Amino acid sequence: MRISNSLFTAAILSVLNLTSNAYAPLLDVTARSVKTSEDVDLSNFVSTPSSKGKKTMLVLATYAADFNAIEMLKGESFKREREPSLCFLLHMRVCVCPSISEFANKNWYLAQYFLHAHNFTTAYRLRYYMPELQKRGITKIGLVLNCNANSAKSLADLVDLPCDVTEGYGVELLVDPLGNAGRAFGVGTGWRPDDDEMSPYVKLFGMLFGLGAWATLPAVIGGYIGNPFTPQPWIEDAMAVGQRKGRWPDSGLVLDEETGSVLVNKFTELPVVGEWERRPLELATLRLQNMLDISIKNWKELAPGEEELGAGVLTQLGGCVICDEGGKAIYEWKDPGICAVANFEDILKKIPTEA
């Protein structure tokens, strides 16, 4: 009897210990593994490192794509041989409409041009920074997407993201179509999230100007004017991925024909600003490349469905958390606006490499 009581007590203490180590904001919150189709407890996931490291990273992203190709191209034909500036003006055009609702519904792709950067740039950053994250003991990484499993697989393939589904290693792909995990974590839900009458496209358009997403304009403008102080080397790597896959614009880099490695970054040849850590127009060119040859061409595979739209994923922002082996958060981030995702250079500075 004493043995039974001891075993029972040990079991209770074990459960209590697991619960105390679990990451509280995501307690009892699940997402589905794309590889196994099984539900994964996110609190336990982020609190339980792999055998190869002591830290876990969980990225709470948005939906797999966010650009409405049909609305953008309706009534116009797009030709690849057009100059980049003309192509940019094409998708940035503004229609004259009698009401803000009609205006936003016809031109919501203007906001989508920037919002699509959330998942693509997050996936590109994960791809580029994975070796450095591993040096810091972050050997288990989960990416939660607000979409179905097929859309998640498509996104990983489009950006060449090493993951458990395609490569058998790398990022663990998880899906949460209605965005419950992100809201439990406390991500931004955009402008007027409780307004069921307003079109989600109107809300999205308002977010482009900072409504419910104050950091949007600084993040968007930064893609055009560059930054002389903060390096973003992942941009060049992402552009190279796009060019190797035949995406346009394809003139920013000169690639080795055999290896596909970057020989010349033409943005570095710009007078004066070519020496900046992030050159003007470099990030904006990547966003245009993603929009034209990922968002538009793959809209049907990546777009959110009606149920997801009703849940608010169109305007929901993202975030990420890194926990140690005890479930304690050592880095947390919640996107304050469209395109204002976590800066991985800051993560590298905050978390030192392990001996």
Residue frames relative to the residue before (quaternion, step in Angstrom):
aa qw qx qy qz dx dy dz
M 1.0000 0.0000 0.0000 0.0000 0.00 0.00 0.00
R 0.6462 0.5172 -0.3158 0.4639 3.53 1.04 -0.86
I 0.6261 0.5360 -0.3301 0.4601 3.56 1.08 -0.79
S 0.6470 0.5199 -0.3141 0.4609 3.58 0.95 -0.89
N 0.6579 0.5053 -0.3054 0.4674 3.57 0.96 -0.89
S 0.6459 0.5246 -0.3173 0.4549 3.57 1.01 -0.81
L 0.6553 0.5041 -0.3068 0.4715 3.54 0.99 -0.86
F 0.6419 0.5234 -0.3190 0.4606 3.55 1.01 -0.84
T 0.6563 0.5101 -0.3038 0.4656 3.56 0.96 -0.91
A 0.6486 0.5213 -0.3130 0.4579 3.58 0.98 -0.86
A 0.6443 0.5245 -0.3152 0.4586 3.55 1.03 -0.83
I 0.6508 0.5136 -0.3099 0.4654 3.58 0.97 -0.87
L 0.6636 0.5026 -0.3007 0.4655 3.57 0.93 -0.91
S 0.6270 0.5396 -0.3311 0.4540 3.57 1.06 -0.76
V 0.6561 0.5035 -0.3047 0.4723 3.56 0.96 -0.89
L 0.6577 0.5112 -0.3061 0.4609 3.57 0.96 -0.92
N 0.6436 0.5266 -0.3173 0.4558 3.57 1.03 -0.76
L 0.6436 0.5145 -0.3162 0.4702 3.58 1.00 -0.85
T 0.6606 0.5120 -0.3023 0.4584 3.55 0.99 -0.89
S 0.6710 0.5036 -0.3056 0.4502 3.57 0.95 -0.87
N 0.6826 0.4743 -0.2814 0.4794 3.59 1.15 -0.61
A 0.5492 0.6313 -0.3967 0.3774 3.57 1.21 -0.37
Y 0.5109 -0.6341 0.4892 0.3123 3.56 -1.17 0.70
A 0.4398 -0.7830 0.3809 0.2202 3.55 -0.27 1.38
P 0.6673 0.5268 -0.3503 0.3931 3.67 0.74 -0.85
L 0.7563 0.3487 -0.1986 0.5166 3.60 1.12 -0.56
L 0.2780 0.7861 -0.5060 0.2209 3.58 1.23 0.40
D 0.8470 0.0677 -0.1119 0.5153 3.58 -0.84 1.09
V 0.5209 0.5952 -0.4322 0.4332 3.60 1.21 0.44
T 0.0998 -0.8252 0.5555 0.0217 3.58 -0.81 0.97
A 0.0860 -0.7203 0.6809 0.1007 3.50 -1.42 0.32
R 0.4579 -0.7074 0.4719 0.2594 3.57 -1.15 0.53
S 0.4412 -0.6841 0.5212 0.2561 3.54 -0.94 0.95
V 0.4225 -0.6996 0.5144 0.2598 3.58 -0.84 0.96
K 0.6660 0.5257 -0.3044 0.4329 3.57 1.02 -0.76
T 0.8181 0.2667 -0.1165 0.4960 3.60 0.79 -1.01
S 0.3373 -0.7543 0.4797 0.2952 3.59 1.29 -0.38
E 0.5279 0.6098 -0.4170 0.4190 3.58 1.19 0.50
D 0.5217 -0.6279 0.4752 0.3282 3.56 -1.16 0.61
V 0.1801 -0.7778 0.5984 0.0672 3.54 -1.02 0.91
D 0.3659 -0.7046 0.5650 0.2246 3.57 -0.84 1.00
L 0.3479 -0.7919 0.4645 0.1899 3.58 -0.36 1.25
S 0.5991 0.5592 -0.3678 0.4393 3.59 1.09 -0.60
N 0.6812 0.4567 -0.2780 0.5002 3.57 0.95 -0.86
F 0.6027 0.5807 -0.3541 0.4174 3.57 1.04 -0.79
V 0.7553 0.4006 -0.2171 0.4711 3.55 0.74 -1.08
S 0.6828 0.4763 -0.2822 0.4767 3.59 1.24 -0.30
T 0.7102 0.4103 -0.2339 0.5220 3.58 1.30 -0.11
P 0.2295 -0.8040 0.5335 0.1274 3.61 -0.11 1.24
S 0.5598 -0.5609 0.4701 0.3886 3.54 -1.28 0.21
S 0.6714 -0.5070 0.3591 0.4040 3.57 -1.29 0.22
K 0.6760 0.5158 -0.2860 0.4417 3.59 1.23 -0.41
G 0.8052 0.1697 -0.0936 0.5604 3.60 1.22 -0.16
K 0.4797 -0.6819 0.4879 0.2585 3.53 -1.35 0.03
K 0.7444 0.3536 -0.2067 0.5273 3.59 1.23 -0.03
T 0.1866 -0.7680 0.6058 0.0911 3.54 -1.26 0.57
M 0.1724 -0.7743 0.6032 0.0837 3.55 -1.06 0.81
L 0.0542 -0.7782 0.6254 0.0210 3.55 -0.96 0.89
V 0.1464 -0.7853 0.5994 0.0520 3.55 -0.73 1.13
L 0.1693 -0.7695 0.6116 0.0715 3.55 -0.76 1.11
A 0.0756 -0.8364 0.5427 -0.0099 3.53 -0.07 1.34
T 0.5560 -0.5858 0.4636 0.3645 3.56 -1.29 -0.27
Y 0.7447 -0.3602 0.2518 0.5022 3.62 -1.02 -0.62
A 0.6964 -0.5638 0.2742 0.3491 3.54 -1.19 0.58
A 0.7988 -0.0035 -0.0112 0.6014 3.62 1.09 -0.44
D 0.0673 -0.8324 0.5500 0.0061 3.54 -1.08 0.53
F 0.5713 0.5396 -0.4410 0.4335 3.53 0.68 1.08
N 0.2999 -0.7815 0.5255 0.1523 3.57 -0.71 1.10
A 0.2780 -0.8123 0.4928 0.1416 3.53 -0.08 1.33
I 0.6360 0.5555 -0.3431 0.4114 3.55 0.96 -0.82
E 0.6792 0.4846 -0.2971 0.4644 3.58 0.87 -0.97
M 0.6667 0.5234 -0.3214 0.4222 3.56 0.92 -0.83
L 0.7934 0.3560 -0.1636 0.4659 3.54 0.81 -1.02
K 0.4062 0.7279 -0.4743 0.2831 3.58 1.25 -0.03
G 0.8374 0.1689 -0.1373 0.5013 3.57 -0.78 1.00
E 0.7513 0.2976 -0.2062 0.5518 3.61 1.24 0.01
S 0.2837 -0.7272 0.5927 0.1987 3.54 -1.14 0.57
F 0.2355 -0.7736 0.5747 0.1253 3.55 -1.04 0.83
K 0.1083 -0.7993 0.5900 0.0355 3.57 -0.81 1.01
R 0.5201 -0.6835 0.4243 0.2868 3.56 -0.84 1.01
E 0.6618 0.5373 -0.3331 0.4030 3.60 1.05 -0.58
R 0.4583 0.6813 -0.4653 0.3304 3.62 1.19 -0.03
E 0.5752 -0.5783 0.4498 0.3639 3.54 -1.20 0.54
P 0.6192 -0.5686 0.3856 0.3802 3.63 -1.07 0.66
S 0.6569 0.5172 -0.3280 0.4398 3.58 0.92 -0.82
L 0.6571 0.4991 -0.3167 0.4678 3.57 1.02 -0.76
C 0.6306 0.5266 -0.3342 0.4620 3.57 1.04 -0.76
F 0.6443 0.5182 -0.3248 0.4591 3.55 0.98 -0.83
L 0.6534 0.5024 -0.3149 0.4707 3.58 0.95 -0.84
L 0.5892 0.5875 -0.3636 0.4190 3.57 1.08 -0.70
H 0.7807 0.3385 -0.2124 0.4805 3.58 0.67 -1.00
M 0.6499 0.4939 -0.3317 0.4730 3.60 1.24 -0.12
R 0.3932 0.7458 -0.4723 0.2571 3.61 1.24 0.03
V 0.2552 -0.7669 0.5745 0.1296 3.58 -1.19 0.55
C 0.2799 -0.7576 0.5700 0.1508 3.57 -0.88 0.98
V 0.4003 -0.6828 0.5528 0.2606 3.56 -1.13 0.63
C 0.0292 0.8157 -0.5710 0.0884 3.57 -0.52 1.24
P 0.5490 -0.6566 0.4103 0.3148 3.59 -1.04 0.67
S 0.8023 0.1650 -0.1032 0.5644 3.64 1.14 -0.31
I 0.6114 -0.5627 0.4049 0.3815 3.56 -1.20 0.50
S 0.6135 0.5566 -0.3522 0.4356 3.59 1.07 -0.68
E 0.6824 0.4655 -0.2889 0.4839 3.57 0.87 -0.94
F 0.6166 0.5619 -0.3350 0.4380 3.55 1.03 -0.85
A 0.7066 0.4629 -0.2670 0.4638 3.57 0.82 -1.00
N 0.6644 0.5082 -0.3188 0.4458 3.58 0.93 -0.81
K 0.6841 0.4566 -0.2918 0.4882 3.59 1.11 -0.61
N 0.8037 0.2979 -0.1193 0.5011 3.57 1.08 -0.72
W 0.3183 0.7820 -0.4969 0.2008 3.58 1.15 0.35
Y 0.5204 0.6285 -0.4203 0.3968 3.58 1.24 -0.28
L 0.5356 0.6127 -0.4092 0.4127 3.57 1.21 -0.42
A 0.6768 0.4438 -0.2803 0.5162 3.57 1.01 -0.82
Q 0.6220 0.5616 -0.3408 0.4261 3.56 1.02 -0.79
Y 0.5561 0.6152 -0.3925 0.3978 3.59 1.07 -0.67
F 0.7426 0.3782 -0.2103 0.5111 3.56 1.03 -0.82
L 0.6570 0.5303 -0.3353 0.4179 3.61 0.92 -0.79
H 0.5886 0.5827 -0.3925 0.4000 3.60 1.03 -0.61
A 0.5546 0.6378 -0.3844 0.3714 3.59 1.19 -0.50
H 0.5155 0.6709 -0.4182 0.3306 3.59 1.13 -0.54
N 0.7898 0.3273 -0.1922 0.4818 3.58 0.49 -1.10
F 0.6471 0.5227 -0.3441 0.4355 3.58 0.90 -0.80
T 0.7032 0.4488 -0.2869 0.4710 3.59 0.82 -0.93
T 0.6094 0.5352 -0.3608 0.4605 3.60 1.06 -0.63
A 0.6740 0.4848 -0.2957 0.4725 3.59 0.89 -0.90
Y 0.6394 0.5169 -0.3242 0.4678 3.58 1.00 -0.80
R 0.6560 0.5084 -0.3146 0.4607 3.58 0.97 -0.83
L 0.6282 0.5253 -0.3371 0.4645 3.57 0.97 -0.79
R 0.6366 0.5347 -0.3171 0.4564 3.55 0.97 -0.88
Y 0.7270 0.4552 -0.2508 0.4487 3.58 0.79 -1.03
Y 0.7818 0.3859 -0.1842 0.4538 3.57 0.83 -1.01
M 0.3889 0.7568 -0.4690 0.2368 3.62 1.19 -0.10
P 0.6587 0.4960 -0.3418 0.4509 3.68 0.83 -0.77
E 0.6744 0.4848 -0.3035 0.4669 3.60 0.97 -0.81
L 0.6157 0.5312 -0.3460 0.4680 3.58 1.07 -0.68
Q 0.6492 0.5259 -0.3145 0.4507 3.58 0.98 -0.83
K 0.6147 0.5471 -0.3408 0.4546 3.59 1.08 -0.68
R 0.7020 0.4347 -0.2486 0.5063 3.55 1.22 -0.50
G 0.6156 -0.5930 0.3228 0.4064 3.56 1.25 0.38
I 0.5241 0.6027 -0.4249 0.4260 3.58 1.28 0.20
T 0.1020 0.8459 -0.5091 0.1221 3.55 0.28 1.28
K 0.6973 0.3555 -0.2606 0.5652 3.57 1.28 0.00
I 0.0435 0.8090 -0.5779 0.0983 3.56 -0.55 1.22
G 0.0952 -0.7908 0.6035 0.0374 3.56 -0.87 0.97
L 0.1393 -0.7740 0.6140 0.0675 3.56 -1.03 0.82
V 0.1336 -0.7993 0.5847 0.0375 3.57 -0.53 1.23
L 0.0808 -0.8008 0.5935 0.0000 3.56 -0.70 1.15
N 0.3817 -0.7161 0.5374 0.2295 3.56 -1.04 0.80
C 0.5313 0.5790 -0.4238 0.4505 3.54 0.48 1.25
N 0.5985 -0.5398 0.4204 0.4167 3.58 -1.25 -0.14
A 0.7236 -0.4694 0.2929 0.4126 3.56 -1.27 0.29
N 0.6570 0.5188 -0.3221 0.4421 3.60 0.94 -0.82
S 0.6413 0.5149 -0.3209 0.4697 3.59 1.02 -0.77
A 0.6313 0.5342 -0.3248 0.4590 3.57 1.03 -0.79
K 0.6484 0.5096 -0.3117 0.4719 3.58 0.98 -0.86
S 0.6443 0.5299 -0.3200 0.4492 3.57 0.98 -0.86
L 0.6527 0.5167 -0.3165 0.4547 3.57 0.93 -0.89
A 0.6545 0.5165 -0.3143 0.4541 3.59 0.90 -0.91
D 0.6617 0.5025 -0.2991 0.4692 3.57 1.01 -0.80
L 0.6593 0.5399 -0.3091 0.4221 3.58 0.95 -0.88
V 0.7728 0.3215 -0.1800 0.5167 3.59 1.04 -0.70
D 0.4328 -0.7174 0.4427 0.3193 3.60 1.30 0.18
L 0.2729 0.7784 -0.5161 0.2308 3.58 0.94 0.89
P 0.3694 -0.7141 0.5420 0.2446 3.63 -0.63 1.03
C 0.1387 0.8023 -0.5666 0.1270 3.59 -0.66 1.05
D 0.6895 -0.5098 0.3341 0.3913 3.53 -1.31 0.34
V 0.6352 0.5544 -0.3318 0.4231 3.59 1.14 -0.57
T 0.7961 0.3209 -0.1516 0.4902 3.58 0.83 -1.00
E 0.7938 0.3114 -0.1443 0.5021 3.58 0.93 -0.88
G 0.4465 -0.6841 0.4622 0.3450 3.57 1.19 -0.48
Y 0.7608 0.1911 -0.1415 0.6038 3.58 1.30 0.08
G 0.6105 0.5703 -0.4032 0.3736 3.56 -1.30 0.06
V 0.8203 -0.2021 0.1778 0.5046 3.54 -1.11 -0.76
E 0.3266 -0.7148 0.5821 0.2088 3.57 -1.07 0.78
L 0.2829 -0.7859 0.5321 0.1385 3.57 -0.57 1.19
L 0.0001 0.7842 -0.6186 0.0487 3.55 -0.88 1.06
V 0.1757 -0.7945 0.5724 0.1014 3.58 -1.09 0.64
D 0.0092 -0.7530 0.6567 -0.0401 3.51 -1.16 0.83
P 0.2244 -0.8593 0.4377 0.1404 3.59 0.48 1.23
L 0.7541 0.3924 -0.2201 0.4784 3.61 0.98 -0.72
G 0.5112 -0.7045 0.3901 0.3004 3.58 1.24 0.14
N 0.2898 0.7956 -0.4953 0.1943 3.60 1.17 0.40
A 0.6452 0.5395 -0.3275 0.4306 3.58 0.96 -0.84
G 0.6558 0.5202 -0.3139 0.4482 3.57 0.91 -0.87
R 0.6719 0.4893 -0.2997 0.4683 3.56 0.94 -0.86
A 0.6207 0.5260 -0.3443 0.4686 3.61 1.07 -0.68
F 0.6494 0.5091 -0.3001 0.4786 3.57 1.08 -0.75
G 0.4946 -0.6865 0.4017 0.3501 3.56 1.18 -0.56
V 0.2849 0.7678 -0.5290 0.2224 3.59 1.10 0.58
G 0.6135 -0.5438 0.4198 0.3893 3.54 -1.26 0.34
T 0.2496 -0.7846 0.5524 0.1303 3.56 -1.01 0.80
G 0.6179 -0.6129 0.3309 0.3647 3.55 1.21 0.43
W 0.7258 -0.4349 0.3380 0.4120 3.50 -1.36 -0.32
R 0.8638 -0.0334 -0.0186 0.5024 3.57 -0.94 1.02
P 0.0498 0.8562 -0.5128 0.0389 3.61 0.75 0.99
D 0.7109 0.4519 -0.2625 0.4707 3.60 1.14 -0.54
D 0.5348 0.6172 -0.4042 0.4119 3.58 1.29 0.06
D 0.1843 -0.8251 0.5291 0.0735 3.58 -0.20 1.28
E 0.6193 0.5656 -0.3401 0.4254 3.57 1.22 -0.37
M 0.6707 0.5068 -0.3028 0.4490 3.58 1.01 -0.75
S 0.5324 -0.6296 0.4696 0.3156 3.55 -1.01 0.86
P 0.5087 -0.6454 0.4646 0.3300 3.63 -0.96 0.77
Y 0.6147 0.5512 -0.3495 0.4429 3.57 1.17 -0.53
V 0.6094 0.5251 -0.3427 0.4851 3.58 1.12 -0.63
K 0.6358 0.5233 -0.3204 0.4682 3.56 0.99 -0.86
L 0.6553 0.5212 -0.3058 0.4532 3.54 0.93 -0.92
F 0.6546 0.5151 -0.3138 0.4557 3.55 0.95 -0.87
G 0.6460 0.5187 -0.3207 0.4591 3.58 1.01 -0.78
M 0.6228 0.5605 -0.3368 0.4296 3.57 1.07 -0.71
L 0.5606 0.6069 -0.3877 0.4088 3.57 1.13 -0.57
F 0.7351 0.3852 -0.2128 0.5157 3.58 1.13 -0.68
G 0.7004 -0.5195 0.2546 0.4181 3.55 1.22 0.47
L 0.4769 0.6642 -0.4544 0.3534 3.60 1.22 -0.04
G 0.8344 0.0507 -0.0791 0.5430 3.57 -0.58 1.15
A 0.7554 0.2230 -0.1379 0.6005 3.57 1.29 0.13
W 0.1396 -0.8833 0.4391 0.0863 3.54 0.65 1.20
A 0.7166 0.4789 -0.2610 0.4347 3.62 1.05 -0.72
T 0.3862 0.7619 -0.4628 0.2369 3.58 1.25 0.04
L 0.7108 0.4767 -0.2875 0.4299 3.59 0.64 -1.06
P 0.6523 0.4926 -0.3463 0.4604 3.66 0.84 -0.76
A 0.6663 0.5047 -0.3075 0.4546 3.59 0.97 -0.83
V 0.6611 0.5039 -0.3032 0.4660 3.57 0.99 -0.84
I 0.6762 0.4942 -0.2955 0.4595 3.57 0.83 -0.99
G 0.6157 0.5759 -0.3411 0.4158 3.57 1.06 -0.74
G 0.6120 0.5627 -0.3455 0.4352 3.56 1.15 -0.55
Y 0.6939 0.4535 -0.2624 0.4938 3.57 1.22 -0.45
I 0.7709 0.3759 -0.2048 0.4716 3.58 0.83 -0.94
G 0.4342 -0.7174 0.4511 0.3054 3.60 1.23 -0.27
N 0.2564 -0.7427 0.5972 0.1611 3.53 -1.37 -0.18
P 0.3109 -0.7925 0.4925 0.1808 3.62 -0.53 1.10
F 0.7237 0.4847 -0.2307 0.4336 3.60 1.21 -0.38
T 0.7828 0.3363 -0.1670 0.4962 3.60 0.90 -0.89
P 0.3072 -0.7737 0.5215 0.1873 3.63 -0.48 1.12
Q 0.0381 -0.7679 0.6393 0.0127 3.54 -1.17 0.71
P 0.0464 -0.8631 0.5024 0.0228 3.62 0.58 1.11
W 0.5347 0.6418 -0.4041 0.3726 3.61 1.19 -0.38
I 0.5634 0.6256 -0.3892 0.3739 3.60 1.15 -0.59
E 0.6606 0.5016 -0.3043 0.4684 3.57 0.90 -0.93
D 0.6443 0.5232 -0.3166 0.4593 3.58 0.97 -0.86
A 0.6666 0.5028 -0.2988 0.4621 3.58 0.98 -0.87
M 0.6413 0.5124 -0.3243 0.4701 3.58 1.00 -0.79
A 0.6325 0.5302 -0.3330 0.4561 3.58 1.04 -0.74
V 0.6042 0.5412 -0.3512 0.4677 3.59 1.04 -0.76
G 0.6733 0.5107 -0.2915 0.4481 3.57 0.90 -0.97
Q 0.6804 0.4836 -0.2998 0.4619 3.58 0.90 -0.88
R 0.6343 0.5216 -0.3401 0.4582 3.59 1.02 -0.72
K 0.6953 0.4312 -0.2626 0.5115 3.57 1.18 -0.55
G 0.5645 -0.6556 0.3575 0.3517 3.59 1.28 0.25
R 0.4059 0.7256 -0.4693 0.2974 3.60 1.15 0.50
W 0.2962 -0.7469 0.5786 0.1399 3.51 -1.18 0.73
P 0.4797 -0.1293 -0.8647 0.0736 1.68 -2.07 1.51
D 0.1560 -0.8245 0.5432 0.0285 3.53 -0.95 0.95
S 0.5628 0.6280 -0.3725 0.3876 3.57 1.20 0.45
G 0.4834 0.6992 -0.4253 0.3107 3.61 1.22 0.03
L 0.7846 0.2194 -0.1048 0.5703 3.56 1.14 -0.65
V 0.2643 -0.6929 0.6371 0.2102 3.53 -1.29 0.43
L 0.1361 -0.8226 0.5514 0.0280 3.56 -0.59 1.19
D 0.5293 -0.5914 0.5004 0.3459 3.54 -1.20 0.56
E 0.4730 -0.7172 0.4348 0.2699 3.59 -0.68 1.06
E 0.7113 0.4503 -0.2621 0.4717 3.59 1.07 -0.63
T 0.8002 0.3055 -0.1470 0.4947 3.59 0.77 -1.01
G 0.3911 -0.7294 0.4740 0.3007 3.59 1.16 -0.53
S 0.4616 0.6781 -0.4510 0.3516 3.59 1.27 0.11
V 0.5621 -0.6225 0.4372 0.3246 3.56 -1.22 0.55
L 0.2086 -0.7725 0.5913 0.1000 3.55 -0.81 1.08
V 0.8028 -0.0084 0.0545 0.5937 3.56 0.94 -0.94
N 0.1861 -0.7250 0.6519 0.1213 3.54 -1.06 0.85
K 0.3433 -0.7931 0.4669 0.1876 3.58 -0.30 1.25
F 0.5656 0.5897 -0.3948 0.4201 3.58 1.20 -0.38
T 0.6165 0.5448 -0.3488 0.4489 3.61 1.17 -0.46
E 0.6361 0.5371 -0.3238 0.4496 3.58 1.27 -0.28
L 0.4432 0.6821 -0.4638 0.3511 3.59 1.28 0.01
P 0.5423 -0.6270 0.4400 0.3452 3.62 -0.97 0.78
V 0.8565 0.0911 -0.1191 0.4939 3.56 -1.03 0.95
V 0.7860 0.3496 -0.1936 0.4717 3.60 0.46 -1.21
G 0.5091 0.6557 -0.4163 0.3709 3.59 1.25 -0.24
E 0.6582 0.4968 -0.3037 0.4771 3.58 1.24 -0.36
W 0.4605 0.6870 -0.4496 0.3374 3.60 1.25 -0.09
E 0.6150 -0.5506 0.4208 0.3763 3.54 -1.27 0.44
R 0.7601 0.0513 -0.0514 0.6457 3.58 1.16 -0.68
R 0.3193 -0.8006 0.4813 0.1594 3.54 -0.41 1.24
P 0.5926 -0.5628 0.4286 0.3853 3.61 -1.13 0.57
L 0.8390 0.2078 -0.1992 0.4618 3.55 -1.19 0.82
E 0.4872 0.6833 -0.4374 0.3231 3.62 1.19 -0.25
L 0.7112 0.4242 -0.2526 0.5004 3.59 0.80 -1.01
A 0.6227 0.5424 -0.3417 0.4487 3.59 1.02 -0.72
T 0.6327 0.5242 -0.3257 0.4678 3.59 1.06 -0.73
L 0.6341 0.5155 -0.3296 0.4727 3.58 1.01 -0.77
R 0.6471 0.5150 -0.3234 0.4598 3.59 0.95 -0.83
L 0.6465 0.5055 -0.3227 0.4715 3.58 1.00 -0.77
Q 0.6267 0.5391 -0.3272 0.4578 3.57 1.01 -0.82
N 0.6706 0.4973 -0.2917 0.4667 3.56 0.93 -0.91
M 0.6569 0.5298 -0.3148 0.4344 3.55 0.94 -0.89
L 0.7302 0.4557 -0.2539 0.4413 3.55 0.77 -1.07
D 0.8326 0.2623 -0.1009 0.4774 3.57 0.77 -1.01
I 0.6838 0.3705 -0.3193 0.5415 3.59 1.25 0.25
S 0.7400 0.4327 -0.2524 0.4489 3.57 0.51 -1.19
I 0.7179 0.4502 -0.2623 0.4617 3.57 0.75 -1.05
K 0.7308 0.4593 -0.2580 0.4341 3.56 0.70 -1.06
N 0.7851 0.3021 -0.1509 0.5192 3.57 1.12 -0.62
W 0.2286 0.8254 -0.4952 0.1457 3.56 1.23 0.44
K 0.6690 0.5187 -0.3205 0.4250 3.61 0.82 -0.92
E 0.6947 0.4753 -0.2778 0.4630 3.58 1.01 -0.79
L 0.7879 0.3772 -0.1598 0.4598 3.58 1.04 -0.76
A 0.5521 0.6627 -0.3843 0.3290 3.60 1.19 -0.42
P 0.5013 -0.6340 0.4879 0.3298 3.60 -1.16 0.56
G 0.4360 -0.6939 0.5091 0.2630 3.57 -1.13 0.65
E 0.7432 -0.4122 0.2814 0.4456 3.55 -1.31 0.02
E 0.6453 0.5167 -0.3316 0.4546 3.59 0.97 -0.80
E 0.6559 0.5045 -0.3089 0.4689 3.56 0.99 -0.83
L 0.6249 0.5273 -0.3362 0.4673 3.58 1.02 -0.78
G 0.6601 0.5166 -0.2997 0.4556 3.56 0.99 -0.84
A 0.6648 0.4958 -0.2957 0.4741 3.57 1.17 -0.59
G 0.5515 -0.6617 0.3663 0.3519 3.57 1.28 -0.14
V 0.3846 0.7543 -0.4777 0.2345 3.62 1.17 0.23
L 0.5304 0.6400 -0.4158 0.3691 3.61 1.17 -0.40
T 0.7933 0.2853 -0.1327 0.5211 3.58 1.00 -0.80
Q 0.4873 0.6662 -0.4365 0.3580 3.59 1.25 0.03
L 0.3234 -0.7460 0.5545 0.1771 3.56 -0.95 0.92
G 0.4662 -0.6987 0.4787 0.2557 3.58 -1.26 -0.01
G 0.0956 -0.7831 0.6103 0.0721 3.53 -1.32 -0.27
C 0.1463 -0.7832 0.5897 0.1321 3.56 -1.26 -0.13
V 0.1234 -0.7728 0.6192 0.0634 3.54 -1.27 0.45
I 0.1370 -0.7495 0.6420 0.0852 3.55 -1.17 0.72
C 0.0808 -0.8118 0.5784 0.0030 3.57 -0.75 1.08
D 0.4327 -0.6596 0.5391 0.2951 3.54 -1.25 0.50
E 0.7432 -0.4319 0.2734 0.4317 3.58 -1.27 0.01
G 0.6658 0.4788 -0.3117 0.4799 3.58 1.24 -0.21
G 0.5685 -0.6178 0.3728 0.3952 3.57 1.28 0.12
K 0.4957 0.6474 -0.4338 0.3834 3.59 1.25 0.25
A 0.4147 -0.7143 0.5088 0.2425 3.56 -0.85 0.99
I 0.1200 -0.7930 0.5944 0.0592 3.57 -0.80 1.03
Y 0.7723 0.0621 -0.0914 0.6256 3.57 1.34 -0.04
E 0.0319 0.7795 -0.6242 0.0426 3.54 -0.94 0.95
W 0.0159 0.7901 -0.6120 0.0309 3.55 -1.09 0.74
K 0.0363 -0.7599 0.6489 0.0162 3.53 -1.10 0.84
D 0.4781 -0.7046 0.4447 0.2778 3.54 -0.64 1.15
P 0.2668 -0.7868 0.5346 0.1549 3.63 -0.72 1.00
G 0.8138 0.0213 -0.0175 0.5804 3.58 1.26 0.00
I 0.6721 -0.4468 0.3851 0.4475 3.54 -1.34 0.03
C 0.8224 0.1659 -0.1878 0.5107 3.57 -0.93 1.00
A 0.6108 0.5543 -0.3531 0.4416 3.62 1.23 -0.17
V 0.1459 0.8146 -0.5411 0.1497 3.56 0.57 1.19
A 0.7147 -0.4539 0.3096 0.4328 3.58 -1.28 0.24
N 0.3445 -0.7174 0.5724 0.1974 3.54 -1.03 0.88
F 0.3312 -0.7853 0.4885 0.1872 3.57 -0.35 1.21
E 0.5490 0.5879 -0.4047 0.4348 3.59 1.18 -0.37
D 0.6334 0.5165 -0.3237 0.4766 3.59 1.09 -0.69
I 0.6218 0.5375 -0.3394 0.4575 3.57 1.05 -0.75
L 0.6575 0.5146 -0.3127 0.4528 3.58 0.94 -0.87
K 0.6550 0.5064 -0.3120 0.4660 3.58 1.05 -0.74
K 0.6856 0.5075 -0.2810 0.4399 3.56 1.01 -0.83
I 0.7788 0.2734 -0.1352 0.5481 3.58 1.01 -0.84
P 0.3052 -0.7888 0.5038 0.1752 3.61 -0.39 1.18
T 0.5817 -0.5575 0.4544 0.3800 3.55 -1.27 0.39
E 0.4280 -0.6964 0.5148 0.2583 3.54 -1.18 0.61
A 0.5409 -0.6359 0.4461 0.3225 3.55 -1.08 0.75
